[in-house]
Amino acid sequence: MKPKSPPPLTICYILRQRIMAHESVGFFLTHCGYSSVIEALSFGLALIMLPYATDQGLIARVIEEKKVGIGVPRDEEDGSFTRNSVAESLWLVNDDKEGPAYRENTKQQMMTLFGDKNIGDRCIDQFVAFLVSNRKLHSVTHNDMPTHL
């Protein structure tokens, strides 16, 4: 008998940021992980949210209060959702009447939540400068610590 060869390995990488930056993209379906939410908001995209673990529900609640996204309706008892509930959420955010309001709120909230992007850069620069200036202090205070206990 001839041994079977392993199935071919397919590796696919999508440049999500290039897709999000495209002018035809108006919303982002997300599990509400913090990084994904920040990334989508930075591109001014309305969020359609399907949180499923840990802090994601809290993040979704804040986003919904800010009116920059909507949660997909779920069954109250078991938390399940249907393809129709996902489709309805997609239609609502993409709708000609309500969709632009979500996208406009996203742009306004980005400025409120994150402000000037240069502030973050300055904070990082100050933090690195602090670390560099206190490097010797750290090594001096920790050299006299016992190495064995």
N, C-alpha and C positions, 0 to 999 in steps of 0.2 A: 504494500500500500504506500502511496506517495503522501508525504506529510503536507498538510494544508499550510499555505503561506498566510501570514497574518494579514488582516485587512489593512488597506492603505490608510495612512495617517493623514488627516486633513487638518491643517491649522489655518484658521481664518482670523484675521484681525481687522476690525473696522475702525477707521479713524473717526470716532464718535464726535470729536470736536469739529471736524470739517463738516460733518452732517448737520450738527446743531447750528453751525454758523450760516448754513445755507438759507437764503431768503424765503424759500418755500416751506420751511419747517416752522410751525407755529406753536407746537406743544410737545411735551415729553412725557411719555408713560414711564413712571418710576416706582420703585419699591420704597422710596423715601429714605434711602441712605444719605447721610449728610453730604458726602462729597458729590453724589449725583445731583442732589437738589441744588447745591451751590453752583455747580457747573451749568445746569440748565438755566438757573436764574441769571447767571452772568451773560447768557446769550439772549435774555429777554423772553424765554419760552414759558408759556403757561404750563402748569403741571397737572397731570392726571395721575392720581396717587393710588397705589395698591400696597400699603404697608403690610408687613407680615411678621416682624420680629422686633424685639427690644425697644429701642428709642424711636423707631420709625413711625409708630402711631402718634407719638408726641410731636414729632416734626410735621407730620401730616396735619395735625390739628392746628398748629401755628400757621402753616401755609394756607390752610382753608380760612382761618380767621383773617388773614391778610388779603384774602380774595385774589390770590395769584394762582390758585389751582383748586381742583375739586377731587374729592375722594370717590372712588368707585363704590356705589352702594353695595352693601353686603347683607347677607341673612343675619338677623339679630341673634339667632341661636347658635349657629355653628361657624359663622364668619365666612361662609362660602359666597362666591359671586358667580354671576352667569355671563355668558358672552353678550347677552343683551344689555346687562348693566354696564359692561365695559364699552360697548358700542354707543350707548346713550351718553355716557360721559365724554367720549370722543366727539360726538356730534355737538354736545353742548359747548365745549371749549372751542370747537372749530366753526360754530354757528356764526353767521353774518351779524346777528343781533348781539349776542352775548360774548362771543369769542374775542372781539377787539378790546372789550373792557378788561378781560383777564390779562391780555398781553400788555395793555397800558398800565394796569396795576402792577404787573411784574416789573416794568421799567421804573415806576415810581418807588416801589418797595426796594429795589436794588440800591437806589441812591440812599434811601432811608436806612436800610440794614447794613450796607457795606460802604457807603459814602465814596469818598475819593480813593481810587485804587493806589494813588501815590502814598497815602497814609500808611498802608500796609507795608510798602517797600521801606519807608522811613523807619517804621517800628522794627523791622527785621534788621536794618542797618545798625540801629541803636543797640539792639540786643547783641548782635555779633561784636560790636565795639565794646560793649560791657564785658562779654566773655573774654575777649582778647586782653582787655586791661586788667582783668581779675585772674588771669591764668596763673601768674606767679603767686598771688595771694593764696590760691587754692593749693598749689603744690607745697608751699611753705607750711600751711596749717595741717596738711595731711602727711608730711614727711615724718613728723614726730609721733605718728600713730603707731601702736604696736602692730607688727605684721603677723603675730601669732597670739591666739587667745586660748 
